[in-house]
Amino acid sequence: MPKIVNHEERKALIAKSTWNVIARDGLEGASVRSIAKEANLSLGAVRHYFNTQEELLEFAMGLVEEQVTERIMEHTKQPQPPKQLVLNMLMEFIPIGNRTIEMQVWLEYISYKLRKKELREDSVHQGMLSMMTQLNENGLLRKDINMEEETIHLHALVDGLALHILMGLVKLDENRIRLLIERELDRIFT
């Protein structure tokens, strides 16, 4: 009897194997062959789903974005004060625990797209801008803030914290990170 393969699970396995290879060896080491080996699949099995390395990388990065978005949306389903909701949502971008590999891979991918001059709009920035706009429309932000500048500031804070954590040069535990982001939110909320 032939083995039944769940194609979506197989593609996710390949994508997560791609993450592991990128986190360990960088994008330069993320050949289809090394990814197949990491996934414990044949080269042909990987090529069955992805015709090119570029297609595989795009799918793997899309899965990172999808997972982060799903976690953020889970926070919106729980009743909580708006500032706490925003804090919890922003913490999903901080590379702690299982989220570390996502951030490593994301940064490698962004660097790769920059080198190829193919970087499109930043979905994280767009998400933050949308969040800030909604908070402002609901009267939750101070009236005297510049929305564009504050969105850039908040995005830079989260990205900077993430980078510092990955570099390991500044010791930041989860409580300290929450405090730093909460302090920024206190500054812009009414």
N, C-alpha and C positions, 0 to 999 in steps of 0.2 A: 504494500500500500504506500503510495507516495506521501512524503512529508508535506503537511500543509504549512505554508509560510505566511505569517502576517506581514504584509509588505510595509505597512506603516511602522511597525515595531522594528523591522529590519533596517529601514531607512534611519530611524532614530538611533539604533545601535551604531550604525556607520557614522552618523553625525557625532555622537558622543565619543566614539573612537577617534574621530578627527580632532575633537577638543583635546583629548589626552595627548595625541601626537603633537599638536600645536603648543600645548602648555609645556611639554617636555622638550621639544626640538625646534620650536618656532615654525613659522610658515614655510621656511626653506626646507624643513624636514617632513613636511606634510604631503608627501607624494601619495598617489593612489596606492602604490605598493605598500608603503609603510602603514597606511590607514587600514588596508586589508589585513595586514599582519596583526595590527592592534585589535581589530574586530574579530580575529580568528576566522576570517573568511577568505575565499579564493579571490584573486584579482578579478576574475570573470564575474563573480557574484557582486562585487562592488560596482563594476562597470555596467552590470545589468540595470542598476538604479541610477547611476551617474555617468554620463558619457565623457565628461571632462572634469579635471580637477577644479576648475572654476565653478562649475555647476555644483559640485560637492561642497566647496567652501561656502557658496551662497546659501545652500540648504542648511549647513551647519550653523551659520550665523543667524539665519532666520529662526532656527530652533532656539538659539540663545534668547533672541528677542521675544519669541513666543512664550517661553517659560517665564521670563521676567514679567511680561505683561499679564500672564495668568496669575502670578503671585500678587501683583499689584491689584488686580481686579478682585481677588479674594478678600483683600482688606476692605474694599468698598461694600462688601456684603455684611460686614460686622458693624453693629451700631457703636459709634465712638465719636467723641468730639472732633470737629473738623481739623484742629491743629494736630491732634493725635493721629488722625487718619493720614494726614500729609506726612508726618514724621515716619509712620510705619511704611508708607509707600516709598519714601525716599531711601529708607534703609534697605530696600530691595536692590539698590544699586551699589551697596557697600559690599566688598568682597570678604565676607565672613563665612567660614565653613564651606559648604557645598557651592556657594556663590563665587568662591575664589577662582575656580577654573573658568567660569563664565566671563569674568572680568579680564583674566589673562588672555583668553581667546579673542574677546572683543577688542582689546587694545592692539593685539597683533593684527587683527583684520583691518582695523581703522588705519593703522600704519601702512599696511599693504595697499589699501585703496588710495591713501594719500600719495604714495610713491608712484602709483599708476595714474594719478590725477583723475580718479574715478569716484571720488567721494561725493555722494549725493547729500541731500538734506539730512540733518542729524535727527533721528527719530526721538532720541532722549530729550533734546532741546525742544522739539515740537511738543512732546508730551508735557514737559514742564511749563511751556508757554500756555498750553491749553488748561493745565491745572491752575496756573496763576490767574488766567483770565476768568475762569469759573469762580475762583475764590473771590476775586474782585467784584464780579457781577453779583455775588451773593452778599456783598458788603462785609466780607471778613478781613479784608486787607486795609491797612491805613490809607487814607485818602491822599496823603502827600508823597507817596512813593512813585517812582518812575517804573512802570511795569516792565519795560524792555530791560532796563538796567538791573532790576531786582531778579528777573528771570535768569539773566546771564550770571549774576552774582551767586544765586542759589545753585545753578548748574555747575559753576566753577568750584564751589565749595564741595559739592558731592563728588565731582570728578577728582578734585585735589585730595580729598580724604581717601578715595579709592586708590589713587596712585601711591599715596604715602603708605597705605597698608601693604600694597603689593611690593613696594620697595623694601619694606621692613626697617626703614631707617628711623621712623618715629613710632614708638609703641603706643598703639591706640586700641583699647579694648572696646567692646560693643557699647558699654555704658558711657564711656567718654565720647564716643562718636555720636551717640544719641543726644548727649548733652550739648555738643557743639552744634548739631543741626537744630535742636530745640531752641537754643539761644538765638540762632538766625531767624527761626520762625517767630519767636517772641518779638523780634525787632520789626517784622513786617505785618504781623497780624494786628487787628484792632484790639 
